[in-house]
């Protein structure tokens, strides 16, 4: 095998049916000096472990390293396992149901080599539902400077599969916080961007698929994870400008209100809506999503 420059880490749990697509998108890359580390986070005696192992066995490729956790941990732990076993100078991540565009690794590798001040780079991505593209993330060079505020607001479109980071920098910040069941990527990026320079390439280099909703959290777990994030970074947020503090807490609490409404926790919806003190802009940005939920709830009501 050629020299490994980039290690691509794929954590997988319960979605073996999409794993081949993810791996094949890496094997088609124009950049070839890489390894693929698949970290199986399924329980050893589960059908998902069996199905994942079968899929890996269909690939006869020395670039693929298959690591099985002895028990289900979580996505953060799976990514840390990949980082610990990586040989590459750079780390890229791919979720098991997403895809890289063919030139993804080459574009980001060339960018970071030509910009020595960058410790990492991310890109835009295209979002698909049932094979149809319906959205493209909008970050551009003009607003990339506010990424830290967006990260703290948990509304960043800097998705994990778009990341291309120096392995040394990832290790120095301690990788992912394994106590987080969700938002592990954003939590890691808050620490990363406090210490290192995260740059941006204005191209859509990843296909994000939203067909599978099997890993969605209950409202109680979602609320716990969101409040855990708020508690961890509240002292840091409170040191920012008054305007940025208002923006961050408004976004965090409105998101909880929206999720509560979506999960039919109406008392929690009112509680977090009051805490968010929403303005016209945030309501306008979310009105279509709220209309869809109301329509769904109305249809469900008619069934009874």
ROVEXVEX-558821 format. One record per residue (C-alpha): residue number from 1; residue in three letters; x, y, z. Coordinates in steps of 0.25 Angstrom, whole numbers, padded with zeros to 4 digits, always signed. Example, Ala and Ser with C-alpha at 12.3 -4.5 7.8 and 13.67 -1.06 7.14 Angstrom:
2
NODE kemar nufi  east north    up
NODE     1  ala +0049 -0018 +0031
NODE     2  ser +0055 -0004 +0029
//
This chain:
304
NODE kemar nufi  east north    up
NODE     1  unk +0000 +0000 +0000
NODE     2  unk +0005 +0014 -0003
NODE     3  unk +0008 +0024 +0007
NODE     4  unk -0004 +0028 +0016
NODE     5  unk -0006 +0043 +0016
NODE     6  unk -0021 +0044 +0019
NODE     7  unk -0029 +0035 +0029
NODE     8  unk -0044 +0035 +0026
NODE     9  unk -0052 +0030 +0038
NODE    10  unk -0065 +0024 +0037
NODE    11  unk -0073 +0021 +0050
NODE    12  unk -0085 +0012 +0047
NODE    13  unk -0096 +0008 +0055
NODE    14  unk -0109 +0001 +0051
NODE    15  unk -0109 +0006 +0036
NODE    16  unk -0101 -0005 +0029
NODE    17  unk -0110 -0004 +0017
NODE    18  unk -0103 +0010 +0013
NODE    19  unk -0089 +0006 +0017
NODE    20  unk -0085 +0001 +0003
NODE    21  unk -0089 +0014 -0003
NODE    22  unk -0080 +0022 +0006
NODE    23  unk -0068 +0013 +0005
NODE    24  unk -0069 +0013 -0011
NODE    25  unk -0070 +0029 -0011
NODE    26  unk -0056 +0028 -0004
NODE    27  unk -0050 +0018 -0013
NODE    28  unk -0054 +0027 -0025
NODE    29  unk -0046 +0038 -0020
NODE    30  unk -0036 +0045 -0029
NODE    31  unk -0026 +0046 -0017
NODE    32  unk -0021 +0032 -0015
NODE    33  unk -0011 +0033 -0003
NODE    34  unk -0022 +0029 +0008
NODE    35  unk -0027 +0019 +0017
NODE    36  unk -0042 +0016 +0021
NODE    37  unk -0044 +0013 +0036
NODE    38  unk -0058 +0007 +0038
NODE    39  unk -0061 +0007 +0053
NODE    40  unk -0073 -0003 +0056
NODE    41  unk -0080 +0002 +0068
NODE    42  unk -0091 -0008 +0068
NODE    43  unk -0093 -0018 +0079
NODE    44  unk -0085 -0031 +0076
NODE    45  unk -0097 -0040 +0076
NODE    46  unk -0106 -0031 +0068
NODE    47  unk -0111 -0033 +0054
NODE    48  unk -0105 -0020 +0051
NODE    49  unk -0091 -0025 +0054
NODE    50  unk -0093 -0037 +0046
NODE    51  unk -0098 -0029 +0034
NODE    52  unk -0087 -0019 +0035
NODE    53  unk -0076 -0030 +0035
NODE    54  unk -0083 -0036 +0023
NODE    55  unk -0082 -0023 +0015
NODE    56  unk -0067 -0021 +0019
NODE    57  unk -0064 -0035 +0014
NODE    58  unk -0069 -0031 +0001
NODE    59  unk -0058 -0021 -0001
NODE    60  unk -0044 -0028 -0004
NODE    61  unk -0036 -0015 -0002
NODE    62  unk -0024 -0013 +0007
NODE    63  unk -0028 +0002 +0009
NODE    64  unk -0039 -0002 +0018
NODE    65  unk -0037 -0005 +0033
NODE    66  unk -0049 -0011 +0040
NODE    67  unk -0049 -0009 +0055
NODE    68  unk -0060 -0014 +0064
NODE    69  unk -0064 -0008 +0077
NODE    70  unk -0066 -0019 +0088
NODE    71  unk -0079 -0012 +0092
NODE    72  unk -0087 +0000 +0087
NODE    73  unk -0081 +0013 +0092
NODE    74  unk -0085 +0025 +0083
NODE    75  unk -0081 +0033 +0071
NODE    76  unk -0071 +0041 +0078
NODE    77  unk -0064 +0029 +0084
NODE    78  unk -0064 +0022 +0070
NODE    79  unk -0058 +0035 +0064
NODE    80  unk -0047 +0035 +0075
NODE    81  unk -0044 +0020 +0072
NODE    82  unk -0042 +0024 +0058
NODE    83  unk -0033 +0036 +0061
NODE    84  unk -0025 +0027 +0071
NODE    85  unk -0022 +0016 +0060
NODE    86  unk -0020 +0026 +0048
NODE    87  unk -0007 +0027 +0041
NODE    88  unk -0010 +0039 +0033
NODE    89  unk -0005 +0053 +0035
NODE    90  unk -0019 +0058 +0032
NODE    91  unk -0033 +0053 +0037
NODE    92  unk -0046 +0053 +0029
NODE    93  unk -0059 +0048 +0034
NODE    94  unk -0070 +0041 +0027
NODE    95  unk -0084 +0037 +0033
NODE    96  unk -0088 +0023 +0028
NODE    97  unk -0100 +0028 +0020
NODE    98  unk -0093 +0040 +0013
NODE    99  unk -0084 +0041 +0001
NODE   100  unk -0071 +0049 -0003
NODE   101  unk -0071 +0056 -0017
NODE   102  unk -0059 +0050 -0025
NODE   103  unk -0050 +0061 -0023
NODE   104  unk -0053 +0064 -0008
NODE   105  unk -0040 +0059 -0002
NODE   106  unk -0031 +0065 -0013
NODE   107  unk -0037 +0079 -0013
NODE   108  unk -0036 +0080 +0002
NODE   109  unk -0022 +0074 +0003
NODE   110  unk -0017 +0084 -0008
NODE   111  unk -0024 +0095 -0001
NODE   112  unk -0018 +0093 +0013
NODE   113  unk -0004 +0090 +0007
NODE   114  unk -0005 +0104 +0000
NODE   115  unk -0010 +0111 +0012
NODE   116  unk +0000 +0108 +0023
NODE   117  unk -0007 +0116 +0034
NODE   118  unk -0019 +0106 +0033
NODE   119  unk -0020 +0095 +0043
NODE   120  unk -0033 +0090 +0036
NODE   121  unk -0043 +0093 +0025
NODE   122  unk -0057 +0090 +0023
NODE   123  unk -0066 +0092 +0011
NODE   124  unk -0081 +0093 +0007
NODE   125  unk -0090 +0081 +0005
NODE   126  unk -0102 +0077 -0003
NODE   127  unk -0114 +0070 +0004
NODE   128  unk -0122 +0059 -0002
NODE   129  unk -0135 +0053 +0002
NODE   130  unk -0139 +0040 -0006
NODE   131  unk -0128 +0043 -0016
NODE   132  unk -0133 +0057 -0019
NODE   133  unk -0125 +0069 -0015
NODE   134  unk -0133 +0079 -0008
NODE   135  unk -0123 +0088 -0001
NODE   136  unk -0109 +0093 -0001
NODE   137  unk -0102 +0099 +0010
NODE   138  unk -0099 +0114 +0009
NODE   139  unk -0086 +0117 +0016
NODE   140  unk -0077 +0126 +0008
NODE   141  unk -0064 +0134 +0010
NODE   142  unk -0072 +0146 +0013
NODE   143  unk -0078 +0141 +0026
NODE   144  unk -0068 +0130 +0030
NODE   145  unk -0063 +0139 +0041
NODE   146  unk -0075 +0137 +0049
NODE   147  unk -0074 +0122 +0050
NODE   148  unk -0071 +0122 +0065
NODE   149  unk -0084 +0129 +0068
NODE   150  unk -0091 +0119 +0059
NODE   151  unk -0084 +0107 +0066
NODE   152  unk -0088 +0112 +0080
NODE   153  unk -0102 +0114 +0075
NODE   154  unk -0102 +0099 +0070
NODE   155  unk -0107 +0104 +0056
NODE   156  unk -0094 +0103 +0049
NODE   157  unk -0095 +0096 +0035
NODE   158  unk -0080 +0092 +0037
NODE   159  unk -0084 +0077 +0036
NODE   160  unk -0075 +0066 +0040
NODE   161  unk -0073 +0059 +0027
NODE   162  unk -0068 +0073 +0021
NODE   163  unk -0056 +0074 +0031
NODE   164  unk -0042 +0072 +0027
NODE   165  unk -0033 +0074 +0040
NODE   166  unk -0019 +0072 +0044
NODE   167  unk -0018 +0059 +0052
NODE   168  unk -0008 +0066 +0062
NODE   169  unk -0017 +0077 +0065
NODE   170  unk -0029 +0067 +0067
NODE   171  unk -0020 +0060 +0077
NODE   172  unk -0016 +0072 +0084
NODE   173  unk -0030 +0076 +0087
NODE   174  unk -0034 +0062 +0092
NODE   175  unk -0042 +0058 +0081
NODE   176  unk -0057 +0057 +0083
NODE   177  unk -0064 +0058 +0096
NODE   178  unk -0070 +0044 +0098
NODE   179  unk -0079 +0049 +0109
NODE   180  unk -0088 +0055 +0098
NODE   181  unk -0098 +0046 +0091
NODE   182  unk -0101 +0057 +0081
NODE   183  unk -0094 +0070 +0076
NODE   184  unk -0081 +0063 +0078
NODE   185  unk -0076 +0069 +0065
NODE   186  unk -0080 +0084 +0068
NODE   187  unk -0075 +0082 +0083
NODE   188  unk -0061 +0078 +0077
NODE   189  unk -0061 +0089 +0067
NODE   190  unk -0063 +0100 +0078
NODE   191  unk -0050 +0095 +0085
NODE   192  unk -0043 +0093 +0071
NODE   193  unk -0047 +0108 +0067
NODE   194  unk -0043 +0114 +0080
NODE   195  unk -0029 +0109 +0078
NODE   196  unk -0027 +0106 +0063
NODE   197  unk -0030 +0113 +0050
NODE   198  unk -0041 +0106 +0042
NODE   199  unk -0042 +0110 +0028
NODE   200  unk -0053 +0109 +0017
NODE   201  unk -0053 +0104 +0003
NODE   202  unk -0065 +0110 -0005
NODE   203  unk -0069 +0097 -0012
NODE   204  unk -0080 +0086 -0009
NODE   205  unk -0071 +0074 -0007
NODE   206  unk -0081 +0065 +0001
NODE   207  unk -0094 +0058 -0001
NODE   208  unk -0102 +0058 +0012
NODE   209  unk -0114 +0048 +0011
NODE   210  unk -0125 +0050 +0021
NODE   211  unk -0134 +0038 +0018
NODE   212  unk -0131 +0030 +0031
NODE   213  unk -0137 +0035 +0044
NODE   214  unk -0134 +0023 +0052
NODE   215  unk -0124 +0030 +0061
NODE   216  unk -0133 +0042 +0065
NODE   217  unk -0134 +0045 +0080
NODE   218  unk -0146 +0045 +0089
NODE   219  unk -0149 +0060 +0094
NODE   220  unk -0143 +0056 +0108
NODE   221  unk -0130 +0052 +0102
NODE   222  unk -0129 +0063 +0093
NODE   223  unk -0132 +0073 +0104
NODE   224  unk -0122 +0067 +0113
NODE   225  unk -0111 +0068 +0102
NODE   226  unk -0114 +0082 +0098
NODE   227  unk -0114 +0087 +0113
NODE   228  unk -0101 +0079 +0115
NODE   229  unk -0095 +0087 +0104
NODE   230  unk -0101 +0100 +0109
NODE   231  unk -0095 +0097 +0123
NODE   232  unk -0081 +0094 +0118
NODE   233  unk -0080 +0107 +0110
NODE   234  unk -0089 +0116 +0118
NODE   235  unk -0077 +0123 +0125
NODE   236  unk -0070 +0125 +0111
NODE   237  unk -0083 +0130 +0104
NODE   238  unk -0085 +0140 +0115
NODE   239  unk -0072 +0147 +0112
NODE   240  unk -0076 +0150 +0098
NODE   241  unk -0083 +0163 +0094
NODE   242  unk -0097 +0166 +0099
NODE   243  unk -0102 +0164 +0085
NODE   244  unk -0095 +0151 +0082
NODE   245  unk -0100 +0146 +0096
NODE   246  unk -0114 +0149 +0092
NODE   247  unk -0113 +0142 +0078
NODE   248  unk -0107 +0130 +0084
NODE   249  unk -0117 +0127 +0095
NODE   250  unk -0128 +0131 +0086
NODE   251  unk -0124 +0120 +0076
NODE   252  unk -0121 +0110 +0086
NODE   253  unk -0135 +0111 +0093
NODE   254  unk -0143 +0113 +0081
NODE   255  unk -0137 +0100 +0075
NODE   256  unk -0141 +0093 +0088
NODE   257  unk -0155 +0099 +0087
NODE   258  unk -0156 +0094 +0072
NODE   259  unk -0152 +0080 +0076
NODE   260  unk -0162 +0080 +0088
NODE   261  unk -0173 +0084 +0078
NODE   262  unk -0169 +0074 +0068
NODE   263  unk -0169 +0063 +0079
NODE   264  unk -0182 +0068 +0084
NODE   265  unk -0177 +0073 +0098
NODE   266  unk -0185 +0085 +0098
NODE   267  unk -0182 +0090 +0112
NODE   268  unk -0167 +0089 +0109
NODE   269  unk -0170 +0096 +0096
NODE   270  unk -0176 +0108 +0103
NODE   271  unk -0165 +0108 +0113
NODE   272  unk -0153 +0109 +0104
NODE   273  unk -0161 +0118 +0094
NODE   274  unk -0162 +0128 +0106
NODE   275  unk -0147 +0126 +0109
NODE   276  unk -0143 +0128 +0095
NODE   277  unk -0150 +0142 +0094
NODE   278  unk -0151 +0140 +0079
NODE   279  unk -0150 +0151 +0069
NODE   280  unk -0157 +0152 +0055
NODE   281  unk -0145 +0147 +0048
NODE   282  unk -0144 +0134 +0055
NODE   283  unk -0159 +0131 +0054
NODE   284  unk -0158 +0135 +0039
NODE   285  unk -0146 +0125 +0037
NODE   286  unk -0154 +0114 +0043
NODE   287  unk -0168 +0116 +0039
NODE   288  unk -0168 +0106 +0028
NODE   289  unk -0163 +0095 +0037
NODE   290  unk -0174 +0099 +0048
NODE   291  unk -0185 +0098 +0037
NODE   292  unk -0181 +0084 +0033
NODE   293  unk -0182 +0079 +0047
NODE   294  unk -0195 +0086 +0050
NODE   295  unk -0200 +0079 +0037
NODE   296  unk -0195 +0066 +0041
NODE   297  unk -0201 +0067 +0055
NODE   298  unk -0215 +0071 +0049
NODE   299  unk -0215 +0059 +0040
NODE   300  unk -0211 +0050 +0052
NODE   301  unk -0223 +0056 +0060
NODE   302  unk -0233 +0053 +0049
NODE   303  unk -0229 +0039 +0049
NODE   304  unk -0235 +0038 +0063
//
